[in-house]
Amino acid sequence: MTVAVEFIVNQLKQVLLEEQVSTNETVRQLHGKDESHHALSLPDIVVFPRSTADVSAILKIAHVERVPVVPFGVGSSLEGNAIPIAHGISIDFSEMNAILEIRPDDLLVKVQPGVTRSQLNKELKKHGLQFTVDPGADATLGGMAATNASGTTAVRYGVMRDQVRDLEVVLSDGSVIHTGNLAAKSSSGYHLNGLFVGSEGTLGCFTELTLQVYGIPEFVTAGRAIFGTVADAVSAVTALLQAGIAIGRVELVDEDSIQQANIYNETAFAEKPTLFLEFHGNEAGMQEDIAFTEAIFEDFNCLSVEFEQDNAARNKLWEARHSLAYAYIHAYPGKKLMSTDVCVPISKLAETISYAREQLDIAELAGGIVGHVGDGNFHALLMLNPNDPQEQAKADHFNEQIVQYALLRGGTCTGEHGVGIGKMKYQSTEHGAALAAMKSIKTALDPYNIMNPGKIFT
Amino acid sequence: MTVAVEFIVNQLKQVLLEEQVSTNETVRQLHGKDESHHALSLPDIVVFPRSTADVSAILKIAHVERVPVVPFGVGSSLEGNAIPIAHGISIDFSEMNAILEIRPDDLLVKVQPGVTRSQLNKELKKHGLQFTVDPGADATLGGMAATNASGTTAVRYGVMRDQVRDLEVVLSDGSVIHTGNLAAKSSSGYHLNGLFVGSEGTLGCFTELTLQVYGIPEFVTAGRAIFGTVADAVSAVTALLQAGIAIGRVELVDEDSIQQANIYNETAFAEKPTLFLEFHGNEAGMQEDIAFTEAIFEDFNCLSVEFEQDNAARNKLWEARHSLAYAYIHAYPGKKLMSTDVCVPISKLAETISYAREQLDIAELAGGIVGHVGDGNFHALLMLNPNDPQEQAKADHFNEQIVQYALLRGGTCTGEHGVGIGKMKYQSTEHGAALAAMKSIKTALDPYNIMNPGKIFT
């Protein structure tokens, strides 16, 4: 421990308990990475706050001493978002994991940032309620708000930003603000909720979140639709959305990915481009939507559609979809996952996915394509040897090709994973002159650049 | 015309045509007020830009010369939002009223800010599409984005902010930025879309808007449900929302307001607290939703429910709802309309409306209550004699009581009209320490405070 680090540790121990401050090598290792291929970088110190007051006290010290601070949930981010590249303090929110209030009448819940998605849903189920945002990983809600996470259900219920009514945020100087209120809508003052969601820890630390929840739908039906080509599958979804069918989920899984899923889950799904679907609603309306969907799919050469209302079969289906990243990781021991994340206007999705598949084949990279196709968002999942710089360079080039292709069509370099480290180089092309406006907001709220420095902006 | 004004006019005429710059008294009068009770305040100059380049040129001059600038749509705002209280330049967007692009495949439209809601919907109808935000007035889309307008359909489709994919904005120094992209979701950089929507011209001028549109639903049914008390009507709506019924619109109109509507529209609606309803969807699902709604309403002592699928009857019903403000204005010649606009968590709506009705009666103010009750938002519509300071003081006191009542229950002082002049005094109570964060963003983006100065913040 250097003298400088010891100086900060001593100050932190004035405001926190001994056990809340760690410089242990193993603990620091755990906070130096996420689930991505991005390089390890250790924090000097890891702290475990138990209250908003703790977080405020930590930031006051960091502010005065100009020490970098990075909030940390469970480390499930995919672009190095939580990696402390400038070292300093990693704030681990695992001890702030209380569900503070459930208001069934208002369809609202108030939680601490360390609560995970599955923890919340387990509790909500007792009230017939659900939290809808589902990025696959069992991320913390604080982390999901920080990256504006979404996933399979965004096509129906919206993304993380759409669920946030209020955040309690500790700013870089330790002051505490609320970004919203409990009403369903407001035109009062600037929309800080929206600004802080997706700011990836660069503007402040979330210490409480008030989130919208939904009743568990009366009827849910899941199904699989198999197509001859990815292009047909995507075009079918586009037609479905244009017809205004209120689909609950619609996920594309390509041939390669179905293969991996079959191996990993010991399933026997047909190894063809497949849409995993879910419908929610009242029984009569849902049946009509399903019939209409089947008719539309027929127009796009759908080979077969199968629905299952049975809970176990439905869970197995979504298990297969959700475990895909792990299936790839399992199939390529020693390799690390890299995922692209562009999102394009829905009319450009089919051509963008075709382009991605072509470039993947040309580059001879192993991987598959899966996507939240109802939103125009897809991922190419690549498995890379971290010790092979040539493979890494090929993957970087591929990622860049996809991003440029998407940006030229009015899309974005990241639909849901956030900028982190991996998408910084595209910010200027994507945002142009707006990037200067973003930076001026960052400077206004964090003048000493201590909040997750080196992320989003250079 | 003072020398100072002449100096600016001469500069403006260097970059605009003669006919685009006016100091005519009548023109200035038209730009010195909106539809509210707030006092007239004239701009020194009114300009009529025809392009983004025009707006940029105007702002470059204003920036150098430190001249206040206020964007102006059709002046339908209700809190003095577009009144140039610091004088300077009113930028009238009526000549930037082109629908630039309709992308039916992407359910997107790109418009200039001076396009009105009805103009857009007329054009969209040819494609089977609709723009859903419906604040009653035929406002411009630029104005609706500036105040984050909503109205009768927000309960189903969301508010103005939810529809905005991208804005072209001219900042205070004349630079031009884009706040978003065309993809359905993004986690790239800060959410400038959300920040600029609702900023009421204090951060920049919108010159293009890319907005989400929807297919016109297959089936629409409208209806009226009559209740014995306002409390029963509101509780019935709360139960409906908790049950997850996807209602298209649900509006409360109280006894006094039904009376005014009957007089103004020559209708004969029962003069009882009434819910105006609309359901959208596929036929089977809608029938099931309607049956379920009737069952719920019975539990809340509903006196009668009548549905009409006939287009003419449906239009008549919504005409009655939308013309309510005008009905009041017509009934009280010489008086000016003042509307409260709080929004509260839905569980607190019944008691907040009861409280408002009581205080209205105690204050002996003429007026009625109408509300977008699905959102927890309602308006007390008051008719005031502008020459009676005592009546004005009573109304101000009443407004303050309602706002404080709402804020104590987690609500907001304005659900959809914006802050303008009228809600500035509540900003500190509502936002607390967050107000300083908002001000720092304002200063970062508009360092000389030329953009609609004296609004939102003191």
HADDOCK unambig.tbl for C-alpha pairs under 7 A between the chains (distance, minus, plus):
assign (segid A and resid 105 and name CA) (segid B and resid 242 and name CA) 6.70 0.50 0.50
assign (segid A and resid 105 and name CA) (segid B and resid 347 and name CA) 5.72 0.50 0.50
assign (segid A and resid 106 and name CA) (segid B and resid 345 and name CA) 6.14 0.50 0.50
assign (segid A and resid 106 and name CA) (segid B and resid 346 and name CA) 5.69 0.50 0.50
assign (segid A and resid 106 and name CA) (segid B and resid 347 and name CA) 5.72 0.50 0.50
assign (segid A and resid 147 and name CA) (segid B and resid 187 and name CA) 6.39 0.50 0.50
assign (segid A and resid 148 and name CA) (segid B and resid 187 and name CA) 5.83 0.50 0.50
assign (segid A and resid 177 and name CA) (segid B and resid 433 and name CA) 5.41 0.50 0.50
assign (segid A and resid 177 and name CA) (segid B and resid 434 and name CA) 5.01 0.50 0.50
assign (segid A and resid 178 and name CA) (segid B and resid 434 and name CA) 6.16 0.50 0.50
assign (segid A and resid 179 and name CA) (segid B and resid 434 and name CA) 6.60 0.50 0.50
assign (segid A and resid 181 and name CA) (segid B and resid 410 and name CA) 5.70 0.50 0.50
assign (segid A and resid 181 and name CA) (segid B and resid 411 and name CA) 6.06 0.50 0.50
assign (segid A and resid 181 and name CA) (segid B and resid 412 and name CA) 6.82 0.50 0.50
assign (segid A and resid 182 and name CA) (segid B and resid 345 and name CA) 5.64 0.50 0.50
assign (segid A and resid 182 and name CA) (segid B and resid 410 and name CA) 5.07 0.50 0.50
assign (segid A and resid 182 and name CA) (segid B and resid 411 and name CA) 5.80 0.50 0.50
assign (segid A and resid 183 and name CA) (segid B and resid 343 and name CA) 5.85 0.50 0.50
assign (segid A and resid 183 and name CA) (segid B and resid 344 and name CA) 4.77 0.50 0.50
assign (segid A and resid 183 and name CA) (segid B and resid 345 and name CA) 4.55 0.50 0.50
assign (segid A and resid 183 and name CA) (segid B and resid 376 and name CA) 6.92 0.50 0.50
assign (segid A and resid 183 and name CA) (segid B and resid 410 and name CA) 6.76 0.50 0.50
assign (segid A and resid 183 and name CA) (segid B and resid 411 and name CA) 5.08 0.50 0.50
assign (segid A and resid 183 and name CA) (segid B and resid 412 and name CA) 6.66 0.50 0.50
assign (segid A and resid 184 and name CA) (segid B and resid 345 and name CA) 6.63 0.50 0.50
assign (segid A and resid 184 and name CA) (segid B and resid 375 and name CA) 5.56 0.50 0.50
assign (segid A and resid 184 and name CA) (segid B and resid 376 and name CA) 6.83 0.50 0.50
assign (segid A and resid 185 and name CA) (segid B and resid 375 and name CA) 6.91 0.50 0.50
assign (segid A and resid 185 and name CA) (segid B and resid 415 and name CA) 5.67 0.50 0.50
assign (segid A and resid 186 and name CA) (segid B and resid 412 and name CA) 6.22 0.50 0.50
assign (segid A and resid 186 and name CA) (segid B and resid 414 and name CA) 5.88 0.50 0.50
assign (segid A and resid 186 and name CA) (segid B and resid 415 and name CA) 4.23 0.50 0.50
assign (segid A and resid 186 and name CA) (segid B and resid 416 and name CA) 6.14 0.50 0.50
assign (segid A and resid 187 and name CA) (segid B and resid 147 and name CA) 6.37 0.50 0.50
assign (segid A and resid 187 and name CA) (segid B and resid 148 and name CA) 5.81 0.50 0.50
assign (segid A and resid 187 and name CA) (segid B and resid 198 and name CA) 6.00 0.50 0.50
assign (segid A and resid 187 and name CA) (segid B and resid 414 and name CA) 5.52 0.50 0.50
assign (segid A and resid 187 and name CA) (segid B and resid 415 and name CA) 5.36 0.50 0.50
assign (segid A and resid 187 and name CA) (segid B and resid 416 and name CA) 5.12 0.50 0.50
assign (segid A and resid 187 and name CA) (segid B and resid 417 and name CA) 6.56 0.50 0.50
assign (segid A and resid 187 and name CA) (segid B and resid 418 and name CA) 4.71 0.50 0.50
assign (segid A and resid 188 and name CA) (segid B and resid 412 and name CA) 6.90 0.50 0.50
assign (segid A and resid 188 and name CA) (segid B and resid 413 and name CA) 6.77 0.50 0.50
assign (segid A and resid 188 and name CA) (segid B and resid 414 and name CA) 5.62 0.50 0.50
assign (segid A and resid 188 and name CA) (segid B and resid 418 and name CA) 5.78 0.50 0.50
assign (segid A and resid 188 and name CA) (segid B and resid 419 and name CA) 5.74 0.50 0.50
assign (segid A and resid 189 and name CA) (segid B and resid 419 and name CA) 6.94 0.50 0.50
assign (segid A and resid 189 and name CA) (segid B and resid 456 and name CA) 6.40 0.50 0.50
assign (segid A and resid 190 and name CA) (segid B and resid 195 and name CA) 5.94 0.50 0.50
assign (segid A and resid 190 and name CA) (segid B and resid 198 and name CA) 6.58 0.50 0.50
assign (segid A and resid 190 and name CA) (segid B and resid 199 and name CA) 5.95 0.50 0.50
assign (segid A and resid 190 and name CA) (segid B and resid 438 and name CA) 6.31 0.50 0.50
assign (segid A and resid 191 and name CA) (segid B and resid 194 and name CA) 6.03 0.50 0.50
assign (segid A and resid 191 and name CA) (segid B and resid 195 and name CA) 5.13 0.50 0.50
assign (segid A and resid 192 and name CA) (segid B and resid 195 and name CA) 6.99 0.50 0.50
assign (segid A and resid 194 and name CA) (segid B and resid 191 and name CA) 6.02 0.50 0.50
assign (segid A and resid 194 and name CA) (segid B and resid 194 and name CA) 5.66 0.50 0.50
assign (segid A and resid 194 and name CA) (segid B and resid 195 and name CA) 6.96 0.50 0.50
assign (segid A and resid 195 and name CA) (segid B and resid 190 and name CA) 5.95 0.50 0.50
assign (segid A and resid 195 and name CA) (segid B and resid 191 and name CA) 5.13 0.50 0.50
assign (segid A and resid 195 and name CA) (segid B and resid 192 and name CA) 7.00 0.50 0.50
assign (segid A and resid 195 and name CA) (segid B and resid 194 and name CA) 6.96 0.50 0.50
assign (segid A and resid 195 and name CA) (segid B and resid 195 and name CA) 6.43 0.50 0.50
assign (segid A and resid 198 and name CA) (segid B and resid 187 and name CA) 6.02 0.50 0.50
assign (segid A and resid 198 and name CA) (segid B and resid 190 and name CA) 6.59 0.50 0.50
assign (segid A and resid 199 and name CA) (segid B and resid 190 and name CA) 5.95 0.50 0.50
assign (segid A and resid 215 and name CA) (segid B and resid 242 and name CA) 6.99 0.50 0.50
assign (segid A and resid 215 and name CA) (segid B and resid 244 and name CA) 6.19 0.50 0.50
assign (segid A and resid 242 and name CA) (segid B and resid 105 and name CA) 6.69 0.50 0.50
assign (segid A and resid 244 and name CA) (segid B and resid 215 and name CA) 6.19 0.50 0.50
assign (segid A and resid 282 and name CA) (segid B and resid 285 and name CA) 6.56 0.50 0.50
assign (segid A and resid 284 and name CA) (segid B and resid 284 and name CA) 5.47 0.50 0.50
assign (segid A and resid 284 and name CA) (segid B and resid 285 and name CA) 5.24 0.50 0.50
assign (segid A and resid 284 and name CA) (segid B and resid 288 and name CA) 6.86 0.50 0.50
assign (segid A and resid 285 and name CA) (segid B and resid 282 and name CA) 6.55 0.50 0.50
assign (segid A and resid 285 and name CA) (segid B and resid 284 and name CA) 5.23 0.50 0.50
assign (segid A and resid 285 and name CA) (segid B and resid 285 and name CA) 3.34 0.50 0.50
assign (segid A and resid 288 and name CA) (segid B and resid 284 and name CA) 6.86 0.50 0.50
assign (segid A and resid 343 and name CA) (segid B and resid 183 and name CA) 5.86 0.50 0.50
assign (segid A and resid 344 and name CA) (segid B and resid 183 and name CA) 4.77 0.50 0.50
assign (segid A and resid 345 and name CA) (segid B and resid 106 and name CA) 6.16 0.50 0.50
assign (segid A and resid 345 and name CA) (segid B and resid 182 and name CA) 5.64 0.50 0.50
assign (segid A and resid 345 and name CA) (segid B and resid 183 and name CA) 4.55 0.50 0.50
assign (segid A and resid 345 and name CA) (segid B and resid 184 and name CA) 6.63 0.50 0.50
assign (segid A and resid 346 and name CA) (segid B and resid 106 and name CA) 5.70 0.50 0.50
assign (segid A and resid 347 and name CA) (segid B and resid 105 and name CA) 5.74 0.50 0.50
assign (segid A and resid 347 and name CA) (segid B and resid 106 and name CA) 5.73 0.50 0.50
assign (segid A and resid 375 and name CA) (segid B and resid 184 and name CA) 5.54 0.50 0.50
assign (segid A and resid 375 and name CA) (segid B and resid 185 and name CA) 6.90 0.50 0.50
assign (segid A and resid 376 and name CA) (segid B and resid 183 and name CA) 6.92 0.50 0.50
assign (segid A and resid 376 and name CA) (segid B and resid 184 and name CA) 6.82 0.50 0.50
assign (segid A and resid 410 and name CA) (segid B and resid 181 and name CA) 5.72 0.50 0.50
assign (segid A and resid 410 and name CA) (segid B and resid 182 and name CA) 5.08 0.50 0.50
assign (segid A and resid 410 and name CA) (segid B and resid 183 and name CA) 6.75 0.50 0.50
assign (segid A and resid 411 and name CA) (segid B and resid 181 and name CA) 6.07 0.50 0.50
assign (segid A and resid 411 and name CA) (segid B and resid 182 and name CA) 5.80 0.50 0.50
assign (segid A and resid 411 and name CA) (segid B and resid 183 and name CA) 5.05 0.50 0.50
assign (segid A and resid 412 and name CA) (segid B and resid 181 and name CA) 6.82 0.50 0.50
assign (segid A and resid 412 and name CA) (segid B and resid 183 and name CA) 6.64 0.50 0.50
assign (segid A and resid 412 and name CA) (segid B and resid 186 and name CA) 6.21 0.50 0.50
assign (segid A and resid 412 and name CA) (segid B and resid 188 and name CA) 6.89 0.50 0.50
assign (segid A and resid 413 and name CA) (segid B and resid 188 and name CA) 6.77 0.50 0.50
assign (segid A and resid 414 and name CA) (segid B and resid 186 and name CA) 5.89 0.50 0.50
assign (segid A and resid 414 and name CA) (segid B and resid 187 and name CA) 5.51 0.50 0.50
assign (segid A and resid 414 and name CA) (segid B and resid 188 and name CA) 5.62 0.50 0.50
assign (segid A and resid 415 and name CA) (segid B and resid 185 and name CA) 5.66 0.50 0.50
assign (segid A and resid 415 and name CA) (segid B and resid 186 and name CA) 4.23 0.50 0.50
assign (segid A and resid 415 and name CA) (segid B and resid 187 and name CA) 5.35 0.50 0.50
assign (segid A and resid 416 and name CA) (segid B and resid 186 and name CA) 6.15 0.50 0.50
assign (segid A and resid 416 and name CA) (segid B and resid 187 and name CA) 5.11 0.50 0.50
assign (segid A and resid 417 and name CA) (segid B and resid 187 and name CA) 6.54 0.50 0.50
assign (segid A and resid 418 and name CA) (segid B and resid 187 and name CA) 4.70 0.50 0.50
assign (segid A and resid 418 and name CA) (segid B and resid 188 and name CA) 5.78 0.50 0.50
assign (segid A and resid 419 and name CA) (segid B and resid 188 and name CA) 5.74 0.50 0.50
assign (segid A and resid 419 and name CA) (segid B and resid 189 and name CA) 6.93 0.50 0.50
assign (segid A and resid 433 and name CA) (segid B and resid 177 and name CA) 5.42 0.50 0.50
assign (segid A and resid 434 and name CA) (segid B and resid 177 and name CA) 5.02 0.50 0.50
assign (segid A and resid 434 and name CA) (segid B and resid 178 and name CA) 6.16 0.50 0.50
assign (segid A and resid 434 and name CA) (segid B and resid 179 and name CA) 6.61 0.50 0.50
assign (segid A and resid 437 and name CA) (segid B and resid 445 and name CA) 6.85 0.50 0.50
assign (segid A and resid 438 and name CA) (segid B and resid 190 and name CA) 6.29 0.50 0.50
assign (segid A and resid 440 and name CA) (segid B and resid 444 and name CA) 5.82 0.50 0.50
assign (segid A and resid 441 and name CA) (segid B and resid 441 and name CA) 5.72 0.50 0.50
assign (segid A and resid 441 and name CA) (segid B and resid 444 and name CA) 6.38 0.50 0.50
assign (segid A and resid 444 and name CA) (segid B and resid 440 and name CA) 5.81 0.50 0.50
assign (segid A and resid 444 and name CA) (segid B and resid 441 and name CA) 6.36 0.50 0.50
assign (segid A and resid 444 and name CA) (segid B and resid 444 and name CA) 6.32 0.50 0.50
assign (segid A and resid 445 and name CA) (segid B and resid 437 and name CA) 6.85 0.50 0.50
assign (segid A and resid 456 and name CA) (segid B and resid 189 and name CA) 6.40 0.50 0.50
